[in-house]
Amino acid sequence: MSHDKHRTIDFFTEDALPAPRVTPADAERIAAQHLGFDAHAQALGSQQDANFLLRDGNRADLAVLKIANPAFGAVEIEAQDAAADLVSSAHPELRVATVLRRPDGSPRRTEVDTESGPVVARLLRHLPGGTLSGPRHLSPSTVAAMGTIAGKVSTALRDFRHPGLDRVLQWDLQYADRVVTKLAGHIGEPERRAAVRAATAEAWARVQQVADVLPSQAVHLDLTDDNLIRTPGRRPPMPDGVIDFGDLTTSWAVGELAVSLSSMLHHDGVEPHHVLPAIRAFHTVRPLSPQEAQALWPLVVLRAAGLVVSGRHQAAVDGDNAYAKAALDREWRIFEQATCLPLPVMIHLVKDATGLAGVPARADSPPQPLLRDLAAADIALVDLSTDADAMDDGAWIDSGTEARLVTAALAGGAAAVATRYAQARLTQAPALSAVSAATVPTGIDLWLGRATVAQAPAAGEVLVADRGQVEIAHGTRVLTLSFPPTVRPLLSVGASVQTREDIVHLPAGASIHVALRAAAGPAVPQLVRPEYAAGWLPLTDDPAPLLGLAATGLPEGTDLLDRRDAVFATVQEHYYANPPRIERGWRHHLLSTDGRAYLDIVNNVTPLGHAHPRVERAVSRQLRRLNTNSRFHYASVVEFTERLAGLLPEPLDTVFLVNSGSEAVDLGLRLAIGASGQHDVVALREAYHGWTYASDAVSTSLQDNPNALATRPSWVHTVDSPNSYRGRHRGTDAMRYGPEAAAAIDE
């Protein structure tokens, strides 16, 4: 039997695609007899192919024997090998599992008969390092690297053409709706089956809105955690290798990224916002069009749905395939994460991450105010942000802080007190939480000091009218007004309302919530998590103008981090690649402007904690009196140095005041050299001492200076820093550090 060389697969004409029945012994025979490779074979997992790791007698990894599914024709395999060669040539910094070649240059590829029929077998380059698969955490840098690789492969394959690309695959997102329709019946749980079908229908409709303008090209279509190989020994794990071109086809180019993103969603701790570094990295290498940004997350959902139905189907038709069965829970978690937020939210989040969001279109202000006889001058704004002075002394932790501030403002004569739209509330942040809290408001809260009447700011239709809530559609926006459940609105569902028509009578002391959302969008929570605010807020409008107040200003056009990088010396780094903006500290907490509290385990200059009340009072008192240097004669400097000197062991009895640790080290070296007459200094490796000339000379931390050991002055001699866990001498051998250091000093 032989393959039709020009035949390509059409998934929808196949009943099933079970992996070829090939044992390790069969694999060894095929490698030896047909490919000229004597080795031991170890089975590797695969969804539809049969893969084996070939090793020599010393168990050294030599190559991978890949036996294609019988449904795949020779022309398809040739296309995959040609694409792998192209990517390897275009990006030599990437390791690629290309086909191995015989001494005459021909590929080690052949057709063999198996129990499953004739198949194509070939030897591929083995890439050491292991995959990124499994539940392990993915760092932001690893996620970004995955996006970069997807972008590089996409650009390399942009102009690739081959007859073997003309395939109809179940993994091709162009056919995602048909795949789910065909295979959804294999999901045994009715609730899950219904959820997959509903998510597929919504995502497919979104993609179809832009499908005609999505660029198509050759795509790998399986750049997942299973097929990206880690650099051996790199920590954290970073991918630099690409394997398995088995899903190569012509499809939407943006699908390359969607497939890679979906594979991240099952990892420990990963939720949708954690994949944004990959989107940004891909966009840097291969820019997305606005339409591709619009389609990206719907395609992630379609990929997730396809994984679920295909996994159940493969487990049913290929009962012995442990690889397919083991993936079922992982595939369902991917689907759950892909669909845990409304599609419009994720679409806006993607656009924001790629800089394609633009300026959101805001609805015109309604012609009439919402609250009768309540002017802007009557309303006091309460600041609950990280920057607010009202958050001093840890007030943000007190659950009664908001009520206290409102009560004080009303007692001061305000007719009402209002919060700000989109301004993160520090009062909503728990002191310690592994997950961020919902702190960003999508509307405005209002507390009334006197009775008033809510009136329709424009003509509209009543969508909801119940105790405690009214919703009215005004054109493309929906006005939501929430109030105490003891208050009944004056309207009924379905009624038309006219401008200035009464909605509800609100008593003094009532607290109300006012929000505006897109009529065509999903329901919007009153508070959202800061990581997703850029996805939720474009679905809303600032209701401040309804109250006669100025709308919240848009954020600065230039990011503060960009401004810092423009004026800071590059060697003065900041913690973290994408650091939170920290503007407040309290005790052992650091507080960001998006209303999140972090446990401070990094800072090294606040041994008393942040904003210590006694320190603050002492500093303030001294600044009110005197701020000068130690050459003047005054009591506090003497009292301070006496206390320091009293802490010293005999015979030390004198204090030399300096302004920093770097200066202290520099002075200490100068005193030691002057006292001893010796200029040589022994310094521990991987230590940091400061920025002055002398303190930097004895600093050898590679984290601060990658060239530290190679750029030391001749008078600095380094010895190992004792480390019994990761050092050169470990365990009981750690006793050797001391004698080695003593020998260096004796020299």
C-alpha positions in Angstrom: 0.0 0.0 0.0 1.2 3.6 -0.5 -0.1 7.1 0.2 -1.4 9.3 -2.5 1.4 11.8 -2.5 -0.9 14.7 -3.2 -3.8 13.8 -0.9 -4.4 16.1 2.1 -6.7 15.6 5.1 -10.3 16.9 5.4 -11.3 16.3 9.0 -15.0 16.5 8.3 -14.8 13.4 6.0 -13.0 11.4 8.7 -14.9 9.4 11.3 -12.0 9.5 13.7 -8.2 10.0 13.9 -6.8 7.5 16.4 -3.0 7.5 16.7 -1.1 4.8 14.8 -0.7 1.5 16.6 3.0 1.4 17.0 4.9 -0.2 19.8 8.4 0.8 21.0 9.7 -2.4 19.4 8.1 -1.4 16.1 9.6 2.0 16.4 13.1 0.6 16.9 12.6 -1.6 13.8 11.4 1.2 11.7 14.2 3.5 12.7 16.8 0.8 12.0 15.5 -0.7 8.8 14.0 2.3 7.1 15.9 5.3 8.5 19.4 3.9 9.2 19.2 4.7 13.0 19.9 2.0 15.6 18.5 3.2 19.0 16.3 2.4 21.9 12.7 3.8 21.6 10.7 5.4 24.4 7.0 6.3 23.7 6.1 10.0 23.9 2.5 11.3 24.2 0.6 12.7 21.2 -3.0 13.5 20.3 -3.1 11.9 16.9 0.4 10.8 15.9 2.9 8.3 17.4 6.1 9.8 18.7 9.2 8.1 20.2 12.4 9.4 21.8 15.4 7.5 20.4 18.3 6.9 22.7 21.7 5.2 22.4 23.0 2.6 24.8 24.2 5.2 27.2 20.6 6.7 27.3 21.8 9.8 25.5 18.9 11.4 23.6 19.6 11.2 19.8 16.4 12.0 17.9 12.6 11.8 17.8 10.9 9.3 15.6 7.6 10.8 14.4 5.1 8.5 12.8 2.3 10.5 11.3 -1.4 9.7 11.5 -2.5 7.5 8.5 -4.9 10.3 7.5 -2.0 12.7 6.7 -0.5 12.4 3.2 3.1 12.7 2.2 2.7 16.2 0.7 1.5 17.4 4.1 4.6 16.0 5.8 6.9 17.6 3.2 5.3 21.0 3.9 5.8 20.6 7.6 9.5 19.8 7.2 10.0 22.7 4.7 8.3 25.1 7.1 10.5 23.9 10.0 13.6 24.5 7.8 12.3 28.0 6.9 11.7 29.0 10.5 15.1 27.7 11.6 16.8 29.7 8.8 14.9 32.9 9.4 15.5 32.8 13.2 18.7 31.0 14.0 18.4 32.0 17.6 15.5 29.6 17.9 16.0 25.8 18.1 13.7 24.1 15.7 12.9 20.4 15.4 13.9 20.1 11.8 14.0 16.8 9.9 17.4 15.0 10.1 19.2 14.2 6.9 21.2 11.4 5.5 24.8 11.8 4.4 23.6 12.5 0.9 21.4 15.4 2.1 18.1 13.7 1.7 15.6 13.8 4.6 15.4 10.8 6.9 11.7 10.3 5.9 10.0 7.3 4.5 6.7 5.5 4.2 6.1 2.3 6.2 3.3 -0.2 6.8 1.8 -0.4 10.3 -1.1 -2.1 11.9 -3.0 1.1 11.3 -2.0 1.2 7.6 0.7 3.0 5.6 2.2 6.0 7.4 5.0 8.5 6.9 7.8 8.1 9.4 10.7 10.5 9.9 13.5 11.4 12.2 13.4 14.9 13.8 16.1 16.8 15.7 15.7 16.3 19.4 15.7 19.5 21.5 16.9 19.1 25.1 15.4 21.1 27.9 11.8 19.8 28.2 8.5 21.6 27.4 6.6 24.2 29.4 3.7 21.8 29.8 2.2 20.8 33.2 0.7 23.0 35.8 3.8 24.9 36.7 3.6 28.7 37.2 4.5 30.8 34.1 6.4 34.0 35.0 5.5 37.1 33.0 8.9 36.9 31.2 8.1 33.3 30.2 4.7 34.3 29.0 6.2 37.2 27.0 8.8 34.9 25.5 6.0 32.6 24.3 4.4 35.5 22.5 7.7 36.6 21.0 8.3 33.1 19.5 4.7 33.1 18.1 5.4 36.4 16.5 8.7 35.2 15.0 7.2 32.0 13.6 4.3 34.1 12.2 6.6 36.5 10.4 8.8 33.6 9.1 5.8 31.8 7.6 4.1 34.9 6.2 5.0 34.2 2.6 5.4 30.4 2.7 3.4 28.5 0.1 3.1 24.7 -0.4 0.5 22.3 -1.7 0.6 20.5 1.7 -1.0 23.5 3.3 -4.3 22.9 1.6 -5.8 21.0 4.5 -9.0 21.0 6.5 -8.0 20.4 10.2 -10.1 20.3 13.3 -7.6 22.6 14.9 -8.0 25.3 12.3 -10.1 28.0 13.9 -11.7 28.8 10.6 -13.8 25.7 11.1 -14.2 26.0 14.9 -18.0 26.3 14.8 -18.3 23.1 12.6 -15.9 21.2 14.9 -18.0 22.0 17.9 -21.2 21.1 16.1 -19.8 17.8 15.0 -18.2 16.8 18.3 -20.1 18.5 21.2 -22.2 15.4 21.7 -19.2 13.7 23.2 -19.4 16.0 26.2 -21.3 13.9 28.7 -22.3 16.6 31.2 -25.4 18.5 29.9 -24.4 21.8 31.6 -20.9 21.7 30.2 -22.1 20.8 26.7 -24.6 23.7 26.8 -21.9 26.1 28.0 -19.5 25.1 25.2 -22.2 25.5 22.5 -23.3 28.9 23.8 -19.7 30.2 24.1 -18.9 29.0 20.6 -22.0 30.7 19.1 -21.1 34.0 20.7 -17.4 33.9 19.9 -18.1 32.8 16.3 -20.5 35.6 15.8 -17.9 38.1 17.0 -15.2 36.7 14.6 -17.6 36.8 11.7 -17.9 40.5 12.1 -14.3 40.9 11.0 -13.5 37.6 9.3 -13.4 39.0 5.8 -10.5 41.3 6.6 -8.4 39.0 8.8 -5.1 38.2 7.0 -4.5 34.5 6.2 -1.1 32.8 5.8 0.8 29.6 6.7 0.6 29.0 10.5 2.2 26.5 12.8 -1.1 26.6 14.8 0.3 24.6 17.8 2.8 26.9 19.5 1.6 25.7 22.9 3.3 24.9 26.2 3.5 21.3 24.9 5.5 22.4 21.8 7.7 25.2 23.1 11.0 23.8 24.5 12.8 25.4 27.5 16.5 26.6 27.3 18.3 23.8 29.3 19.1 25.0 32.8 17.5 28.4 32.5 15.6 29.8 35.5 12.9 30.9 35.3 12.0 28.5 32.5 12.3 30.3 29.1 11.4 28.8 25.8 13.8 29.0 22.8 12.8 25.8 20.9 9.9 24.9 18.6 8.7 21.4 17.8 5.7 19.7 16.1 4.6 21.3 12.9 1.9 18.7 12.5 -1.0 21.3 12.5 0.6 23.4 9.8 -2.0 24.9 7.5 -3.2 28.1 5.9 -5.5 30.0 8.3 -6.1 33.3 10.0 -2.7 34.7 11.1 -4.0 35.9 14.4 -4.9 32.3 15.2 -1.2 31.6 15.8 -1.3 33.8 18.9 -4.8 32.6 20.0 -3.6 29.0 20.2 -0.5 29.9 22.2 -2.6 32.1 24.6 -5.1 29.3 25.3 -2.3 26.9 26.4 -1.3 29.3 29.2 -4.7 29.3 30.8 -4.5 26.0 32.7 -1.2 26.8 34.5 -1.1 27.4 38.3 -2.4 30.9 39.2 -2.9 32.0 35.6 -6.0 33.9 34.7 -6.8 36.0 31.6 -4.9 39.1 32.5 -1.7 37.1 33.0 -1.4 36.4 29.2 -1.2 40.1 28.3 2.6 40.1 28.2 2.4 37.5 25.4 0.0 39.7 23.5 2.2 42.7 23.8 5.3 40.7 22.8 3.6 39.2 19.7 2.4 42.7 18.8 5.9 44.1 19.0 7.2 41.4 16.6 4.2 41.1 14.3 1.8 44.0 14.8 -1.9 43.1 15.1 -4.5 45.0 13.0 -7.5 46.5 14.9 -9.6 43.8 13.4 -7.2 41.1 14.6 -7.3 42.6 18.1 -11.1 42.5 17.9 -11.0 38.8 17.0 -8.2 37.6 19.2 -10.1 36.7 22.4 -13.1 35.2 20.6 -10.6 33.0 18.8 -9.1 32.0 22.2 -12.6 31.0 23.3 -13.1 29.0 20.1 -9.8 27.2 20.6 -10.8 26.4 24.2 -14.2 25.0 23.0 -12.4 23.0 20.3 -10.0 21.5 22.8 -12.9 20.4 25.0 -14.9 18.7 22.3 -11.9 17.2 20.6 -10.4 15.9 23.8 -13.7 14.1 24.7 -13.9 12.8 21.2 -10.4 11.5 21.0 -10.7 9.8 24.4 -13.8 8.1 23.1 -12.4 6.8 19.8 -8.9 6.1 21.1 -9.4 4.4 24.4 -5.8 3.5 24.9 -4.5 7.0 24.4 -3.4 8.0 27.9 -2.1 11.3 26.6 -5.6 12.4 25.4 -7.3 11.2 28.5 -4.9 13.0 30.8 -5.6 16.3 29.1 -9.4 16.4 29.7 -9.3 18.3 33.0 -6.6 20.7 31.7 -8.8 21.4 28.6 -11.8 22.2 30.7 -9.8 24.6 32.9 -8.7 26.4 29.7 -12.3 26.8 28.7 -13.3 28.1 32.1 -10.6 30.7 32.1 -11.2 31.7 28.5 -14.9 32.4 29.3 -14.7 33.7 32.9 -15.2 37.3 31.7 -17.6 38.6 29.1 -16.2 38.7 25.6 -16.5 42.5 25.3 -14.4 43.0 28.4 -11.6 40.8 27.1 -11.7 42.4 23.6 -11.3 45.9 25.2 -8.5 44.5 27.4 -6.6 43.2 24.3 -7.1 46.5 22.5 -5.7 48.4 25.5 -2.7 46.1 25.8 -1.8 46.6 22.1 -2.5 50.4 22.1 -5.3 49.9 19.7 -8.1 51.0 22.0 -8.2 54.6 20.8 -10.2 57.2 22.7 -13.6 55.7 23.8 -16.6 57.4 22.3 -18.6 58.9 25.1 -22.3 59.6 25.0 -23.5 63.2 25.0 -24.5 64.6 28.3 -28.3 64.3 28.9 -30.1 67.6 28.6 -31.4 67.6 32.2 -29.8 66.7 35.6 -30.7 63.5 37.3 -31.5 64.9 40.8 -33.9 67.8 41.0 -32.8 70.9 43.0 -29.3 69.5 43.7 -26.6 71.6 42.1 -22.9 70.7 41.8 -22.1 73.2 44.5 -24.2 71.2 46.9 -22.2 68.0 46.4 -19.0 67.3 48.2 -16.5 64.9 46.6 -14.9 62.3 48.9 -11.5 61.1 47.9 -10.9 57.4 48.7 -7.8 57.0 46.6 -4.3 56.0 47.6 -3.3 59.7 47.4 -6.0 60.9 49.7 -4.9 62.5 53.0 -7.9 60.8 54.6 -6.1 57.5 54.1 -3.3 58.5 56.5 -2.6 56.5 59.7 -3.9 53.3 58.2 -7.4 54.6 57.8 -7.9 52.5 54.7 -8.0 49.3 56.8 -10.9 50.6 59.0 -14.2 49.4 57.6 -15.9 52.5 58.9 -13.7 55.0 57.1 -16.1 55.7 54.2 -19.0 56.2 56.6 -16.9 58.5 58.8 -15.8 60.7 55.9 -19.4 60.9 54.5 -20.8 61.8 57.9 -18.2 64.5 58.4 -18.9 66.0 54.9 -22.7 66.1 55.5 -22.2 67.6 59.0 -20.1 70.3 57.3 -23.1 71.4 55.3 -23.0 69.4 52.1 -26.3 68.4 50.7 -24.8 65.2 49.2 -21.5 63.4 49.1 -20.3 61.7 45.9 -17.4 59.4 45.0 -15.5 59.5 41.8 -16.0 57.3 38.7 -13.0 55.0 37.8 -10.9 56.2 40.7 -9.6 53.1 42.6 -10.8 53.0 46.2 -8.1 52.1 48.7 -10.9 51.5 51.3 -11.9 48.4 49.3 -8.5 46.8 49.5 -7.9 44.0 52.1 -4.7 44.3 54.0 -3.4 40.8 52.8 -4.8 39.0 49.8 -3.1 36.8 47.2 -5.6 38.0 44.6 -6.5 41.7 43.9 -9.8 43.0 45.2 -12.4 44.8 43.1 -11.5 48.4 43.8 -12.2 50.3 40.6 -15.8 51.8 40.5 -17.7 51.8 37.3 -20.2 54.3 38.6 -20.7 56.8 41.4 -22.0 56.3 44.9 -24.0 59.2 46.4 -25.2 59.8 50.0 -28.0 62.3 50.4 -28.2 64.8 53.2 -31.6 66.0 52.2 -34.6 64.5 50.3 -34.7 64.9 46.5 -36.4 63.5 43.4 -34.6 61.5 40.7 -35.9 62.5 37.3 -35.3 61.1 33.8 -32.4 63.1 32.3 -33.7 62.2 28.8 -36.5 60.2 27.2 -36.2 56.5 27.3 -37.7 53.1 28.1 -37.9 51.4 31.5 -36.1 48.0 31.5 -36.1 47.3 35.3 -38.4 48.9 38.0 -38.3 47.2 41.3 -37.7 48.0 45.0 -34.2 49.3 45.2 -33.4 49.6 41.4 -34.4 51.2 38.2 -32.9 50.8 34.7 -33.8 53.0 31.8 -32.5 52.7 28.3 -31.5 56.1 26.7 -30.4 55.4 23.2 -27.2 53.5 23.3 -26.8 53.8 27.0 -28.6 52.3 30.0 -28.9 54.4 33.2 -28.9 52.3 36.4 -30.1 53.8 39.6 -29.8 51.7 42.8 -31.3 52.9 46.2 -32.5 51.4 49.5 -34.8 48.4 49.0 -37.4 50.1 51.1 -37.9 52.7 48.4 -40.3 51.9 45.5 -39.9 53.5 42.1 -42.7 55.5 40.4 -42.3 53.7 37.0 -43.2 50.2 35.6 -41.3 47.9 33.3 -41.8 48.7 29.6 -43.1 52.2 30.2 -41.8 55.1 28.1 -40.4 58.0 30.2 -40.1 61.6 29.1 -37.4 64.1 30.0 -37.7 65.3 33.6 -40.4 62.8 34.5 -40.1 61.6 38.1 -38.4 58.3 38.6 -38.2 57.9 42.4 -38.5 60.0 45.5 -35.3 59.6 47.5 -35.4 60.4 51.3 -32.7 62.1 53.3 -30.0 59.7 54.5 -30.4 57.4 51.4 -27.4 56.1 49.7 -27.7 55.6 45.9 -25.5 54.2 43.1 -25.6 55.8 39.6 -24.1 54.1 36.6 -24.2 54.3 32.8 -23.4 51.3 30.6 -23.6 50.4 27.0 -27.0 49.1 26.1 -25.5 46.4 23.8 -23.0 45.2 26.5 -23.1 42.9 29.5 -24.2 43.8 33.0 -21.3 45.7 34.7 -20.4 45.2 38.4 -20.2 48.3 40.6 -16.6 47.6 41.4 -14.1 45.7 39.2 -10.6 44.4 39.7 -7.9 46.8 38.5 -6.3 44.3 36.1 -9.6 44.2 34.2 -10.6 47.9 34.5 -9.3 48.7 31.0 -11.8 46.1 29.7 -14.8 47.1 31.8 -14.6 50.9 31.8 -15.0 51.3 28.0 -18.4 49.6 28.4 -19.5 52.4 30.8 -19.7 56.2 30.9 -18.9 58.6 33.8 -22.2 59.6 35.3 -20.8 62.7 37.0 -22.3 65.1 34.3 -25.7 63.7 35.3 -25.1 65.3 38.7 -23.7 68.5 37.3 -20.2 67.5 38.2 -17.1 67.6 35.9 -16.2 64.2 34.4 -13.2 62.4 35.7 -10.1 63.4 33.7 -8.5 60.9 31.4 -5.2 59.4 32.5 -2.0 61.0 31.4 -0.9 60.2 27.8 2.6 59.3 28.9 3.1 56.5 31.4 5.0 57.5 34.5 7.4 54.6 34.0 8.3 56.0 30.5 8.9 59.4 32.1 11.1 57.8 34.7 13.1 56.0 32.0 13.6 59.2 30.1 15.4 61.0 33.0 16.8 58.2 35.2 20.3 56.8 34.6 19.8 53.4 33.1 21.8 51.7 35.8 19.3 52.9 38.4 16.9 50.1 37.8 13.4 49.5 39.3 12.0 46.4 40.8 10.0 44.2 38.4 9.5 44.5 34.7 6.0 46.0 35.0 6.0 47.4 38.6 2.9 48.6 40.4 2.8 52.3 41.1 3.4 52.5 44.9 2.4 55.9 46.4 1.7 55.0 50.1 3.1 52.8 52.8 1.7 51.8 56.2 3.5 49.6 58.7 4.5 46.6 56.6 2.2 47.3 53.7 2.9 49.0 50.4 -0.2 50.5 48.6 -0.6 51.0 44.9 -2.6 53.5 43.0 -4.9 50.8 41.7 -6.0 50.1 45.3 -4.0 47.0 46.2 -2.0 46.3 49.3 1.2 44.4 49.1 3.3 42.9 51.9 6.7 44.7 51.9 9.4 42.0 52.0 11.8 43.9 49.6 12.4 47.4 51.0 15.7 47.7 52.9 15.5 51.3 54.3 12.4 51.1 56.5 13.2 49.0 59.6 10.4 50.7 61.5 7.8 50.2 58.8 6.1 52.9 56.7 4.5 56.1 58.0 5.5 55.3 61.7 3.5 57.8 63.7 6.2 58.5 66.2 8.9 58.9 63.5 6.6 61.2 61.6 5.9 63.4 64.6 9.6 63.5 65.6 10.7 64.5 62.0 7.9 67.1 61.7 8.8 68.6 65.1 12.5 68.8 64.2 11.7 70.4 60.8 9.6 73.0 62.5 12.5 73.9 64.7 15.8 73.4 62.8 17.1 71.6 59.7 20.9 72.0 59.5 24.2 70.0 59.6 26.4 68.7 62.4 28.9 71.5 62.2 26.4 73.7 64.1 26.2 73.3 67.9 22.8 72.0 69.1 21.6 69.3 71.6 19.9 66.7 69.4 23.0 65.8 67.4 25.0 65.3 70.6 22.3 63.3 72.2 21.9 61.1 69.1 25.6 60.3 68.8 25.9 59.6 72.6 23.2 57.0 72.2 25.0 55.5 69.2 28.3 55.4 70.9 26.7 53.7 73.9 25.8 50.8 71.7 29.4 50.1 70.6 31.6 47.4 72.2 34.9 48.4 73.9 37.1 50.1 73.1 35.1 51.8 70.4 33.7 55.1 71.7 33.5 57.5 68.8 30.9 58.1 66.1 31.5 59.5 62.6 28.2 60.6 61.0 27.7 60.0 57.2 24.6 60.3 55.0 24.4 56.8 53.5 25.5 53.2 53.7 27.7 53.7 50.6 29.5 56.6 52.3 29.9 54.5 55.5 31.6 51.7 53.5 33.8 54.2 51.6 34.9 55.8 54.9 35.5 52.4 56.5 37.8 51.4 53.7 39.7 54.6 54.0 40.2 54.3 57.7 41.3 50.6 57.4 43.8 51.5 54.7 45.1 54.4 56.7 45.4 52.5 59.9 46.9 49.3 58.4 49.0 50.8 55.6 47.7 48.0 53.4 45.7 48.7 50.2 44.6 45.2 49.4 41.0 44.3 50.3 39.3 40.9 50.3 35.6 41.0 49.3 33.0 38.3 49.2 31.6 37.5 45.8 28.0 38.4 45.1 28.0 41.2 47.7 26.7 44.8 47.1 28.1 47.7 49.1 27.2 50.9 47.3 27.8 53.4 44.5 30.7 55.4 45.7 34.1 54.6 44.1 35.5 52.5 46.9 32.2 50.8 47.9 31.6 50.0 44.2 35.1 48.6 43.9 34.4 46.0 46.5 30.9 45.2 45.2 30.7 42.0 43.2 27.0 41.4 42.8 26.3 40.3 39.3 22.7 41.4 39.7 23.8 45.0 40.0 26.7 44.7 37.5 27.0 41.7 35.2 30.7 42.6 34.6 31.5 43.0 38.3 34.1 40.2 38.6 35.9 41.2 35.4 36.1 44.9 36.3 37.5 44.9 39.9 40.5 47.1 40.6 43.8 45.2 41.2 43.6 45.9 44.9 40.3 44.0 45.3 40.5 40.2 45.7 37.4 38.1 45.9 36.5 34.9 47.7 33.4 32.7 47.5 30.4 33.8 49.6 29.6 30.8 51.9 26.5 29.1 50.7 25.8 25.5 51.8 22.8 25.2 49.6 23.7 26.5 46.2 27.4 27.4 46.6 30.5 25.6 45.3 30.8 23.8 48.6 27.6 22.3 49.9 26.4 20.5 53.0 29.3 19.4 55.2 31.8 20.6 52.6 30.7 24.2 53.4 33.4 24.0 56.2 36.0 24.7 53.4 34.9 28.3 52.8 36.6 29.5 55.9 40.1 28.1 55.3 40.0 29.2 51.6 39.2 32.8 52.7 41.9 32.7 55.3 44.4 31.6 52.7 43.4 34.4 50.4 43.9 36.9 53.2 47.3 35.4 54.1 48.4 35.9 50.5 
